[in-house]
Amino acid sequence: MSNQIKHLTTSYGAPVADNQNSMTAGSRGPTLIQDVHLLEKLAHFNRERVPERVVHAKGAGAHGYFKVTNDMSIYTKAKLFNGVGKTTPMFIRFSTVAGELGSADTVRDPRGFAVKFYTEEGNYDLVGNNTPIFFIRDAIKFPDFIHTQKRDPRTHLKNPNAIWDFWSLSPESLHQVTYLMGDRGIPATLRHMNGYGSHTFKWVNAQGEAVWVKYHFKTEQGVKNMSNDVAAKLAGENPDYHTEDLFNAIEKGDFPKWKLYVQIMPLEDANTYRFDPFDVTKVWSHKDYPLIEVGQMVLNRNPENYFAEVEQATFSPGTLVPGIEPSPDKMLQGRIFAYSDAHRYRVGANHNLLPINRPKVEVNNYQRDGQMRSDNNSGHSVYYEPNSFGGPTELPAAKTTAFQVSGAADSVPYDHNDHYTQAGDLYRLMTEEERTRLIATIVGAMKPVERDEIKLRQIQHFFQADPEYGERVANGLGLAIPQEVK
């Protein structure tokens, strides 16, 4: 076998200079559309599975409503959050991330927590997870990360070597790995887990004043988790356990409820906070930015047809309403493109015309034709803009707020590379019983890894988060702590 180094290239053969950092305007961005390598990776990744979702294939959904309990007009002009008692219909889809459509509900995996609000200003999609953080912080790494969670192309089996090799070479994943391998890695039911927007967003009020915001859905059923043994038993006996539990609870009138809270950060704090507030692998301290109640989400109606509603539901973090805007979070910037692109491929260019996705307000635009156009294709109305024939025109008041960007157009990493403090803090927050279960889960997951160098590299990350953390994993695997981290 040749020892010659193979250089990474695009699909058309051009060499890739940086496969770890997307191209942004300055270190915080936003991401530049001229980064053709990023767009190629995301677009190709969205087309790798037919016809189920590339990720979040196995899911359950329900209809409900969101009711405001604390007026948020001081922070945002988004009408769904303005006025105590304001009620907005919504649909939610819960899902596992890595498994196929027929996979078991009770695997250890993050859960998708995607909410579609049918507001009077158009649809608003809050596309999050049941974890407040994620494994990576730049969308350019997402296709590679998900490849490690999928099946090996040669064996068609899950590959722990790939999983831990990637994680050990991506130290930013440590916080999420610690969360995932802990007790909350397998929720008892979909009703007994929290949900998070995960990313940082911008809220803008009617006066044009802006703040940064993070979303937290806290379950009113209480957080309950499932042990590895029970999860494995249910995976064999009832792989649809979570789907069944959600359906049955709603059917008998035991409607699941969540309280929505937000953390609010003044814009200027982003420049001085001890962690980059746009890094999705980090959280904001609740002591620094306390939770503020917004309202309550209630699920009170099951779908009538799974395919028409749950399977054909499409969500995108770029589906926003006035008063809610993106942040320079690089992972969010990539998802804004990737999610809608995935839906155009999987469901079609006109996926927003389907009943489950259709806004409750009138839609006026110049988009025409395409596969499965199910309405009157805008009839005989004018089909271009600008025009002199009374076609729909812009609403200047809906313009997003400006923010300053600076720096060279380049592929650059985040300025902050502390991947260990928050992971260590999470470990130290756990009780001794929780730590013992965490270590047992990690050791069990890492034992099948064939190469000790991968295990040792990951142990170094655990050790840097907390020496006890690293030592206990090393002991469980029968390996010594590398001298350079002692």
C-alpha positions, 0 to 999 in steps of 0.5 A: 500500500502506498504511503503517499499522502492523499489530499482532500479535494472537492468533487471536481478535484480542486484541493481543499485548504480547510475542512474544519472551518467554514468561510466567514466574514471575520471570526464570527461571520456570518458565513459566506455563500462563496464557500463552495466547499461548504455548500457542496458538502451540505448539498451532497449530504442532503441527497445521500438518502432516498427517500427518508430523512438523512437524519431524524428519520424516526419520529413522532408528532402531535398538534397543540397550541402555545399560550403566552403567560408573560408578555415579551414585547419588551424584547421582541415584536414577534406577535406570537410572544406578545400579549398574555393569553396570546394563543398560537397553534403549533405542531411538534416532531420528536425524533432520534438523530442517527437511526433509520426509519425503522430503528428503535425509539430507546437508543442512546441518541439526542432527540430532535425537538422541532416546533412549528408555530402557525403564527399570524405573521407566517410560520416560525420553526424552532428546530432544536434538540433535547440537549442544550448543546451539540457535538460540533460548532461549524456546519462544515463538519456536520456531514462527516459527523453524521457519517460516523453515526451511520453504517459502515459502507463495507460492513453495513454495521454501526462502527464505534471506531469511526464514532470515537475516532471522530470525537477524539479528534474533535474535542469540541464534542466533549460537552455533548458526549458527556451529556449524551452518555449521562442519564439524560441520554435516554429519556423515559418518554418523549413527554419526560424530556426538556427541549432546547433551541440550542442555538443563539438567536436575536430578538428585536422589539418594535423600537429596533432594540435587539438582544441575544436569546436562547430557548428552553422548553421545560417538561411539566411532567418532570424529567425522567430517564431510562437505564441502559438495561430497560432501553435495550429490553424495550428496543427488542420488545417494543421498538416504537415505545416512545411513539406509542406512549405519546400517542396513548397519552394524548388519546386518553386526554393526558396532554403533555405540557412544557413551559417555555423559558428564555435566557436574554443577553444584551448585545454588548455582552457577546464581546466580553462573555467568558464563552463565545455565546454563538458557540453551540457546544457551550451553554450560558450560565443560568446565574449570569442570564436567568431563565425568564418564563414566556409561556406554555406549550400543550399537545392535545391532538394526534395526527390523523395520518402519520405520513401526511403530517409527521413524515411530510412535515418540514422544518428549517431554522431559517423559517423566521418571523419579524422580531426573530433573527439569526445570530452569527452561530456558524452551525446555525448559519449552515443549517439555515441553508441545509434544512430547506435544501434537504426538504426541497430534495426529499419532499419537493420544491413545493413542500410548503404547500402541503397542509402540514407545512402551509402557513395559516396566512395568505402567501404571496410570492413569485415562485411558480411551477415545480413538481407537485404544485398542488394549488392554482400556481398563482393563477393568471397573476403577474409573475415577476417583480418589479412590475406595474400590475399590482403584484405583491411588493416588499414590506420595509418594516420586515427588514432584519436589523443590521449588525457590524461584520469585519475581517478578512474573508477566510476559513477561520476557527472560533476564537475560543477553544476551551472545550473542557471547562463546561464538560468538567462542570457538567461532570462535577454537577453529577452525583456519585451514582450518576457519575458511576453510570456515566463511566459505565456507559462510556466504557461500554461504548468504547470497549469495541474500539479496536485501536488503543490510540483512539481510546487514549486520545479520548481519555486525554479529553476526559482527563482535561475536563476533570482528572477523576473523569479521565482516570475512571474511564481509563481504569474501566478500559484497563489503560494508563493515563498518558503521562503528558496529561498528568 
